[in-house]
Structure formats: C-alpha cells, structure tokens
C-alpha cells in the first residue's frame, strides 16, 4: 500500500518554497487544468475599527499569491477564492478581500472572489440524521485547495485543514457543529470534508499561534509550509509539529477511526524537513482555576465574588471570539472589592448554579437553556449571537458592575503593539505586491 505523502519545507522565498513543497508531495498531480478550482483560505474575521493582528490567525496573502501564480503558470484558468468568515464580527468579504490584496489577484490572474455568506447554501444529507448547509460554490467546485493556518484552538486543540472547512457552512450549520452529546464539536466538523472535493491541503506555517484561534493568542514566526494531497495526513503532521500526537486530538482520532487511517507518523511518507526538527509544543488553552471560578490570572489578582465557568466545545465560534474580551471587561470592573456574588455561564451545556445572587447568561444559548432555571435569583441575560460588547457594558452597569470599555480598546492596541518591534512580524505578509 502506497503511503500518503506529506511535504515539510522551510520557507526562504515563499514562491520558491511553495513550489518545492508541491513538487515533493506531487500536489498538483490530482488536478486538471480544465477543472473549477476553489481556493479556501482561513479568514476567521477582520476588524477595521480596532487593531487586528492577523499573525497566525489569517492565511497570509503571500502564500495565496504564490499559490495562484503557480496555478496560473501551470495553465489553470478557472480559479476562485472563497471563504465564509464570521458574519457578525466581520465586514463583508469584499472589503476584507480588498485589504488582503485579493483584488489584485483577480485583476492579474482572473481569479473570482466569493464571500460564501453573501451567496447560496445548499442542504447536504450526511446520513445518520445529519444535514449541513454548505456553500453552493464549494459544492460546485471540481477540486478544492484548502489553505489553513498552523495554529492551536482553545476548543479543538489544533485548527488545521479539516477544521478550516467549517468556513464552508452557513451560520446555522456552524452552530450545529458546536452541539452536545453525539453532536459534540470533535465529532461534527470532521464530517464536513466527506462531501467536499478537497484535492490538496497546504498548511500556511509562516506563523503559528498558541491559545488560538483568534488574535488574543500569541503568535510565533515558524516559516514552514506543510502540503499533501491527503487532508488527514497533512493535519497529522501539522498537529505533530504543534506538539500534539493525533491520538491526543479528539477530532483527528475520530476521523482516523471513521476512515481507517493510522494515527502514527510512521504510516506516512514525510518528505523534506523532519518533523522532529520543527516540533515544539504550543499551548492551546488558557489556565483556569481548579475550582472553575475563572482564569488563573483572576485568582492571582485576588478577584473574588465572581465565578466565570470555563467554556466548553458547545460555545459557538462567535461567542468564543467574544469570550476573551468579556474577561477583559470583567477584569476592568475589579477595583479591589469583591464582585456581588456573580456567576457567569455560557454555551449549550451549563446551567446556572445555586447560591449566587447574580447569574450572567452569556449569549443566546445560555439564555435559552436557563430561562426557566429555578436556581437563579437574579438573571442578567446577555442576548446575542454573539453578545455585543458595548451592550454587555450597559447591561452589567445596570446590575452595579462597572466595566470600562476603553480597557478593552487598550487591550486591542496591546495585541498588535506587542509585535511591532519584532522585524519577523510583517503586516505586509497580508498584502499582494
């Protein structure tokens, strides 16, 4: 049996390194120049109002540009770049594509640009009672080239190629992937690829991100490209480089079991660089108190009277992106005195506990789950999918908890400022010359 090939290349020049990466794994061998090719980057979100560091969060434009150039040079003419970023947190894809330089690729190579959120989604039956709505443009593609980022994920441990395809779903189906029981995240999103013609995965490892998937995590320069015609094999190697054996990543183990893959690196033909030479453990999650009362940093500051229950995988991506800002806002409200006996719950699983004077229900799911909870003395519902942060400040102020929104603004500036003095971090990597 032929082992699936995976290439690992240390990046010098992005264009030349990507060519080497594709040559090593015969990445273009499964593609026909007459086919409709969809390129699927990872654009979680973007922000034009506050600083947004894309390092390790969003697929670099220099990798997308190199890929499009290589495809054009090989005679591919029907190329589309498509993504469905978080619709609530992001401006329209058109504006983001302009910022990323994709319009230049459209002018130069005739690439079509598609924002899945502005187009049609089609119900797809996966069997076993599972139906997901997938972007019609993704289903119409004859081949998909998936270009995720090499990053960790605070719910899934790693977010690589298989996870990146969640961007092909509409909002409702994305939320469905954050279910409970047999619809738990690690069982749900690995199913998406089963109905999509993914022919090539290229993991953009110019940067890597700890405690991802958003910009609140910390990025590092990595300068790697990992490519394979086999999606699982590519993710297996990417996960190993981040320090996570596949058997320790639940969604990769689930995928392997369902599709008959080995979780051992030895079962794959790894070409180019050695995994061991680039393997470095990258933290995927934040440290929480043993009593589940909030981040360890809150305990160190002496914050009391407040119990923020840790999110689980049922927390949808929209609320998870707002979760860290929520922590910053609560932190800003601490002035040395205990909070007024407050508990904060989120997601589809967590019921508010007895014994609290105030129960903050963060997000629509928590509000619905707890609407008839007899243990709640005073509910502070924060509706929204996800909740609006300015509304969050207003609602908590009415409950006597004074958060400072400007502290969140300062935090956002800090997220970008911490990279500015490091010459290895280049915002120009998200532009096209």
N, C-alpha and C positions, 0 to 999 in steps of 0.2 A: 504493500500500500504506500502510495506517494505521500510524504509528509507535506502539509501546508507550509508554504514559505513565508517568512516574515523578515523584512529588512530593517536594520537599525543603522542609521547614518548620522555621523556627527556633522553638524552644519558648519560650513565655511561660507560659501556663496549659496544663497537659498535656491536659486535656479539650478545650478550645477549639482547641488546636493540632492535636490528632489529628483533630478534625472537619474542620479546614481541609485537613489532609493528605489525608484520604479524599475530600473534595469535589474537590480538584484533580485527583486521578487516577481519579475515579469508582470508588472502591474497593469500594463495596457493590453496584455495578451487576450484578455477576455472581453475586450471592447471592439466594436466595429465602427469605423469612421462614419457610416451612414446612420448610426443609431442616435436617438434622442438621449442626450446625456444630461442628467441633473447633478449639479454640484451642491452638496448640502453642508455649509459651514456650521459653526456653533456661534450663534449670536443670541446669548441669553437675554440681554436687554441693553439699552443705551440710555444716556441721560444728557440732555442739552441744557438743563437748568443748574445742576450741581456737578462738581468734578467727578469724572468716572474713569478710574484706571482700568484699562482693558487687559492688563498683563495677566496671562494665564486664565483669563475669563472668556475672551472672544478670539476666535480663529484669526490669526494675523492676515492682513491683506497681502503681505509679501509672499506668503505661501499660496494663497488663492491666485495671485497674479502669476506666479511661476507655473502653477498647475495649468491655468488657462493658456498660457503661452506654449507650454509643452504640447497640450492637446491640439492647439491650432497648428503648430508645426508638424504634427503627425496627420493633419488633414481632417480633424474633427470640426464640423461646422455647426451642428445643432446643439449648442451648449446653453444651459440655463443654470443660474444660481438661484436657489430658493431656500427660504427659511421662514419659520413661524415663531418669532420671538415672543416674549411675554407681552400680550396685547395691552394689559393695563399699565404696565410700568414703562413701556417703550413708546416712542413716537412711531408713526407709520414707517414701514420698512423702506419706503422710497427715500426718506430723509436719512436714515441710517446708512443705506447703500451709498448715498452721495458722500457722506462723511468717510466711509471706508474706501472710497475711490472706485467702487464697482462700476459707476457710470463711465469711467474711462475704459474699463474692460468692455463695456457694451459698445462704445464708440470704436475701439481699436479692433475688437475681435467679433463683434456682432453677438455678444452674449446677451441673452434675455434675463431680466431680473424679475423675480416673482416674490411677493410677500404673501405667503400662504394665508395669513389672517384676513387678507382682503379678497380672497378668492373662494372657490367652492370646495367643500369637503364631502367625501363620499362614504357612506356607511359600509364597513367591511366586516363580514362574518368570519370570525376566527375559530368557530366551533366551540363546544363546551359552554355555550351560552354567552360567549364574549363577542361583543361588537364594538368596534372602534371606528371613529370617523377620521379618515385620512385625507390629506390634501390631494385633490384630483390631479394636480400637476405632478405630484410624486408618484402616483399610481400610473400615470400616462408615460412616465419616463421608461425607456427601454433598459437603461442602466443608470445606477446611482453611484456617484463617487462621494463618499462620506468623509468629511474633514473635521473631526472633533479636535479638542484641545487635551493636552496631557494634564489632567487635574483630578484632585480629590473631590469628594462630595459628602457633605455632612450627614446625608441620609443613606447614600448608596456606597460609601467608601471611595469608589472611583467613578468618574464620569468620562467615558471614552466613546468609542464608536457606537456600540449598541444603545447606550443611553442617549446619544445625540439624536437618534431618530425620533425621540419623543417630540421634537420640534415639528414633525410632520403631522401631528394630531391637532384637532381643534381644541378649544379651551375645555369643553366638557369632557372630552376623552382624556386629556391630560390630567384632569381632576380625578377621573375614574381610576387612573393608574396609581393614585395615592389612596387606595382603598384599605379595607380591613379584611382579616381572615384570608380566604383564598384569592382575594383581590389586592393583597399587600403589594407594595411597590416592587420588591425584588422578584415577584412572580409575574407582574403585569407588563412592565415596559420591555422585558426581553422578548415578548411575543410580537412586538411591532414589526420587527425585521422579517418575520415569516411571510409577509405579504408584499414586501418591497424588494425590487431587483438590485440589491446592493452588490456591485461587482468589484469595488475597490475601497479600501479604507486607508486613509493617510492621517495618522495622528500628528498634529502640529505640536511639537515639543520644544519650540523655540523658548517658551516659558513654561513653567509648571507652577501649580498653585496648591498651597496647603489650606486646609479648612475652607475648601470651596463649597459651592461652585461660583459664588459671587465675589465682588471686589473687596468684601470685608476680610477675605482670606489674604494670606501673604504669598506673593509670587517670588519665584527664583528664576534666574536665567538658566536654561538647560541645553539649548542648541541641539536638539535631536529631532529627527524625522523617523517615524515608525510606519511602515507600509506593508500591506498584504492584500491579496485578493480574497482572503478568508477573514471575515469580520471578527469571529471569535478568537482566532489565533492572534490577530493584531491586538485585540483588547487584553488577551492573556499576557502578552509581552509588555504592553504598556502598564498593566497593573503590577507586574513583577518589578518593573523599573521604579514604580512609585513605592515599592516595598510590600506589596500585598499579593501573596500567592493566590491563584484563582480559587482554590478551595476555601480561602478565608473571605471571599467576596460572594455574598449570597446569590446575587443575580447571575454571576458568572457560573457558579456551581449549578444553579437551576438550569441555565441554558445548556451547559455541558451534559447534564443528565438527560434533558429533554431531546437533545440532538445527537447524542452519542459521541461527545468529544472527551478527550483526555484533559485533565487539569494540570498535567505535568509538562514543564517546558521541554523535556527531552523528547516529547512526542512530535515536536515541530522543528522544521528546518530554519534555524535562525541564522541569517546571513549579515555580513558587515561587522558592526561592532558587537561586542559581547555584552549580554545583559548585566553580568557581574561588574563590569567596568563602569556602569552608569546607574547601578541600583542604589537607591538612597531612600530610606523610609521618610515619607511625607505625611504628617498628621492630617487626619481627615475631619476631626471633630473638636469641639471646644470642651474644656474641662468643666465638669459640673460638680456641685457639692454631693456628698454621699447621701444627704437627706433629700435630694432633689428639690432644693429650695432656690436654685438659681446658679449662674456661673460662679466658678470658684473665686473669680475676682471680686464679686459682690461680697462674699464671705470675708475675704481678706480686708476689704474696706470697712467691715463692721456693719454692713447693711442688715437690718433686721426688720421684723414685722412684714416681710414680703416673701412669698413663696412663688417663684416662677417655675412651673413644671416644664421639664425638658420636652421639646418637640419630639415627635416620632415620625415614622415614614408616612403617616396619614396626613401630615401637614403638606398641603399643595405648594407648588413652587412659588406662586405669588405671595402667599403668607410667609413662606420660608425666607424669601428675599427681604421681606419687611421685618423679620423676626429680630435680626441684629440691630436695626435702627430702633426697634421697640425697646431693646435692652439699653441702648444709649439714652433714650428718653427717660426711662425709669431711673437710670443712674444719675441723670441730671436733676431729678427731683429729690435726691437724697441730700439733706442739709445737716446731717448729724443725729437727727431724731428718728426713731423707728417709724416705719410706714404704718398706716392704720389697719393692721391685721388683714393684709390683702393676699389673695391667691390669684394667679394668672394661669389659665388653661387655654389650650389651642388644639386644633386638629379634630379628627372624627372619633377619637377613642376616649379622650379624657373627660371624665365627669368631675365637676367641682366637688371638693371635699367638704365635710362638715367642720365646723369650728372656726370658720373665717367670717369676719364682718363684711368683707367686700370680695366679690368674685368677678374678676375681669375675664370676659369671654372674648378671646382674641380671634376675630374672623367669623365669617358666616357659619362655618361648620360647627364651631364650638358653641355659637349662639343657638343654633337649631338643636344640637344634642342636649343642651342644658336648659331648654326653655321651660321644662316642667320639673326641674330638679328640686326636690323638696329640701335639700341640704343648703340651698343658697339663701342667705339672709338678705343681702342686697346685691343684685346683679348689675354689673357695669358692662353692658353689651357693646362690643365694637364691631358693628356690622361692616360688611365689605368683603370683597373677594379680589384682592386683599383689602384690609382697612387702610384708609387714608391717614397718613401720619399727622397732618395738621388737625384733622378731625379727632384723632386719638388724643392730642394735647388738649383740645377743647373739652372732650368728654371727661378726661381724668381731672381737669381743673374743676369741673362741676362737683367731682367727688372729693375735692380737697387735696388732690395730688398734683402739684405744680411742676410740670415738665417744661424744660426750656428747649424749644425747637431750634434755637440758634446753636445749642450744643451739638445737635445732630448736624447742622450745617458745618460747624467747625470740624466735626469728625470726618465728614465727606472730604473736606480740604486736606485733612491729615492723610487720608487714604492715598491720595495722589502725591502729596508732598513728600512722603517717605521714599519715593522712587526718584525724585528729581535730581538728586546729587549723584546717582549711580549711572555712569555712562553706558552700562549694559542694558539699561531700560530705555527703549526708544519708542516714543509715540509714533514716529514715522513708520514703524512696522505695521501700522494700521492705515496706511495710505498707499496709493499707486502713483508712481512717477509718471 
